[in-house]
């Protein structure tokens, strides 16, 4: 791994803040089938267009004390949290990959996972619009990387892993349609493709963690009488979580499990 400089990490964190601001727009508008480009950001309560000075990630929310400048309606704390979380994720990717061709691909991937997880948590929806757009971008970026670095085998593994993950989830959907939605199938394919670029073991780690955390949370909710066996669970949240952990710590986790199994 290339030596990571503090400047690279800081730059990625700043970029993450800006991307997080855009993700807030995506999270709000895509489930409503609205454009993420136009119109410009407005207060959902009074409709006033947000001024540039009030659109600075995290800082503006703090300066406004979490309220609209015009109507004083509350601005959800989710907005600065998404911006901050995206900055942390981008910085973590910089530490993980250093200054490499893979850096933008995995920043985009984790940003998309964050948006999908929050949308699924709120709406029980994994928009194909986001999944397909991300898959297209990842295919282009990783495809260019394969051409430049002559990593054709790596790209082949990514394609195989993506197809395998999609087919595995399709089988689950075929056997138990109520337990696996089409959005989960599409997201599994995306995750398989991107994690497959790193290696098949990363795909296994990511999907295993998704099922493990979903099971633990589901059992916990049932034990607390907050849910039943028929209560729907936003599985996309757990897929996103498992994939993010696999990107950042998949290699040591795979080694740990293989060592225990030896």
C-alpha positions in Angstrom: 0.0 0.0 0.0 1.2 3.5 -0.8 2.2 5.7 2.0 -0.8 7.8 3.1 -0.2 11.5 3.6 -2.2 13.6 6.0 -2.9 15.9 3.0 -4.6 13.1 1.1 -6.7 12.1 4.0 -7.7 15.7 4.7 -8.5 16.3 1.0 -10.7 13.3 0.9 -12.5 14.3 4.1 -13.2 17.8 2.6 -14.5 16.1 -0.6 -16.6 13.9 1.5 -18.3 16.8 3.1 -19.2 18.2 -0.3 -20.4 14.8 -1.5 -22.4 14.3 1.7 -24.2 17.5 1.0 -25.2 16.1 -2.4 -26.2 12.8 -0.8 -28.7 14.7 1.4 -30.4 15.9 -1.8 -30.3 12.3 -3.2 -31.8 10.8 0.0 -34.6 13.4 0.1 -35.5 13.5 -3.6 -34.9 10.1 -5.2 -37.6 8.3 -3.2 -40.0 11.0 -4.3 -38.9 10.6 -7.9 -37.6 14.2 -8.1 -34.6 15.5 -10.0 -31.4 15.7 -7.9 -30.2 18.6 -10.1 -33.1 21.1 -10.3 -34.5 23.0 -8.6 -31.8 24.2 -6.3 -32.0 23.3 -2.6 -35.0 24.9 -0.9 -36.5 24.7 2.6 -39.2 22.0 2.5 -41.4 24.1 4.9 -41.4 27.6 3.4 -39.9 26.9 -0.1 -37.2 29.6 0.2 -34.1 28.8 -1.8 -31.2 28.1 0.4 -28.4 30.8 0.1 -24.9 29.8 -0.6 -23.8 30.9 2.8 -26.4 28.6 4.3 -25.3 25.6 2.2 -21.8 25.0 3.7 -21.6 21.4 4.9 -22.0 21.0 8.7 -20.9 24.6 9.4 -24.1 26.2 8.1 -26.3 23.9 10.2 -24.3 24.8 13.3 -24.4 28.5 12.5 -28.1 28.4 12.0 -28.6 26.3 15.1 -30.4 23.7 13.0 -33.2 26.1 11.8 -34.2 27.7 8.5 -33.1 31.3 8.2 -36.4 32.3 6.8 -39.1 30.4 8.6 -37.1 29.0 11.5 -38.4 25.5 10.9 -36.1 22.8 12.2 -33.5 21.3 9.9 -33.2 17.6 10.6 -29.9 16.7 12.3 -29.6 14.0 9.7 -28.1 16.6 7.3 -24.9 17.3 9.1 -24.6 13.7 10.2 -24.7 12.5 6.6 -22.1 15.1 5.6 -19.9 14.2 8.6 -20.3 10.5 8.0 -19.4 10.8 4.3 -16.3 12.8 5.3 -15.2 10.0 7.7 -15.9 7.3 5.1 -13.8 9.1 2.4 -11.0 9.7 4.9 -11.1 6.0 5.8 -10.9 5.0 2.2 -7.9 7.2 1.7 -6.1 5.5 4.6 -7.1 2.1 3.2 -6.1 2.6 -0.4 -3.7 5.6 -0.4 -3.2 7.5 -3.6 -4.3 4.9 -6.1 -6.6 4.5 -9.0 -9.0 2.6 -6.8 -9.5 5.5 -4.4 -12.3 7.3 -6.3 -14.1 4.0 -7.0 -14.4 3.1 -3.4 -15.2 6.6 -2.2 -18.1 6.6 -4.6 -19.1 3.1 -3.6 -19.3 3.9 0.1 -21.1 7.1 -0.5 -23.8 5.3 -2.5 -24.1 2.6 0.2 -24.7 5.3 2.8 -27.5 6.9 0.7 -29.1 3.6 -0.1 -29.0 2.5 3.6 -30.7 5.6 4.8 -33.3 5.5 2.1 -34.1 1.9 2.8 -34.2 2.6 6.6 -36.8 5.3 6.0 -38.8 4.1 3.0 -38.0 0.3 2.8 -36.8 1.1 -0.7 -33.6 0.6 -2.7 -34.0 2.8 -5.8 -32.7 1.1 -8.9 -31.8 4.6 -10.1 -29.0 4.8 -7.6 -27.9 1.2 -7.9 -27.7 1.3 -11.7 -26.0 4.7 -11.7 -23.4 3.5 -9.2 -22.8 0.2 -11.1 -22.2 2.2 -14.3 -19.8 4.5 -12.6 -17.9 1.7 -10.9 -17.8 -0.3 -14.2 -16.2 2.7 -16.0 -13.7 3.6 -13.2 -12.6 0.0 -12.5 -12.6 -0.8 -16.2 -10.2 2.1 -16.9 -8.1 0.9 -13.9 -8.0 -2.6 -15.4 -6.9 -1.1 -18.8 -4.2 1.1 -17.4 -2.8 -1.4 -14.9 -3.4 -4.5 -17.0 -5.6 -6.0 -14.3 -7.9 -8.0 -16.6 -8.1 -11.0 -14.2 -9.1 -8.7 -11.4 -11.9 -7.2 -13.5 -13.0 -10.7 -14.5 -13.2 -11.7 -10.8 -15.3 -8.6 -10.2 -17.8 -9.5 -12.9 -18.0 -13.2 -11.8 -18.5 -12.2 -8.2 -21.2 -9.7 -9.1 -23.1 -12.3 -11.2 -22.7 -14.9 -8.5 -24.0 -12.6 -5.7 -27.0 -11.6 -7.8 -27.8 -15.3 -8.7 -27.4 -16.4 -5.1 -29.9 -13.8 -3.9 -32.2 -14.6 -6.8 -32.3 -18.2 -5.6 -33.2 -17.0 -2.1 -35.9 -14.7 -3.6 -37.3 -17.6 -5.7 -37.5 -19.8 -2.6 -38.8 -17.1 -0.3 -40.0 -14.1 -2.2 -41.3 -12.3 0.9 -37.8 -12.4 2.5 -35.8 -10.9 -0.3 -36.9 -8.0 -2.5 -35.7 -7.2 -6.0 -33.8 -4.1 -4.6 -31.8 -6.5 -2.4 -30.9 -8.6 -5.5 -29.7 -5.6 -7.4 -27.7 -4.2 -4.5 -26.1 -7.7 -3.9 -25.0 -7.7 -7.6 -23.4 -4.2 -7.2 -21.7 -5.2 -3.9 -20.5 -8.5 -5.4 -19.0 -6.6 -8.4 -17.1 -4.0 -6.4 -16.0 -6.3 -3.5 -15.1 -8.9 -6.1 -12.5 -6.5 -7.5 -10.7 -6.8 -4.1 -11.1 -10.6 -4.0 -13.8 -13.3 -3.6 -13.1 -13.4 0.2 -14.2 -9.8 0.5 -17.6 -10.7 -1.0 -18.0 -13.6 1.4 -17.1 -11.3 4.4 -19.5 -8.6 3.3 -22.4 -10.8 2.7 -21.8 -12.9 5.8 -21.7 -9.8 8.0 -24.9 -8.6 6.4 -26.8 -11.8 7.3 -25.2 -11.9 10.7 -26.1 -8.4 11.7 -29.6 -8.6 10.3 -30.2 -11.8 12.3 -28.8 -10.3 15.5 -30.9 -7.1 15.1 -34.0 -9.1 14.2 -33.7 -11.5 17.1 -33.1 -8.5 19.4 -36.2 -6.7 18.2 -38.3 -9.8 18.6 -36.9 -10.4 22.1 -37.7 -6.8 23.0 -41.2 -7.3 21.6 -40.6 -4.5 19.1 -41.1 -6.8 16.1 -42.4 -10.2 15.1 -41.2 -12.8 12.7 -43.3 -11.2 10.0 -42.1 -7.6 10.6 -40.2 -6.3 7.5 -36.5 -5.5 8.0 -34.6 -3.1 5.7 -32.0 -5.6 4.6 -30.3 -3.0 2.4 -29.0 -1.4 5.6 -27.2 -4.5 6.6 -25.9 -5.2 3.1 -24.5 -1.7 3.0 -23.0 -2.1 6.5 -21.4 -5.5 5.7 -20.0 -4.2 2.4 -18.5 -1.1 4.0 -16.8 -3.2 6.7 -15.5 -5.6 4.1 -14.0 -2.7 2.1 -12.2 -1.2 5.1 -11.3 -4.3 7.1 -12.2 -7.3 4.9 -8.6 -8.6 4.6 -7.9 -9.0 8.4 -11.3 -10.4 9.0 -10.9 -13.0 6.3 -7.5 -13.9 7.7 -8.9 -14.2 11.2 -11.7 -16.5 10.1 -9.4 -18.6 7.9 -6.9 -18.9 10.8 -9.6 -20.1 13.2 -10.9 -22.6 10.7 -7.4 -24.0 10.1 
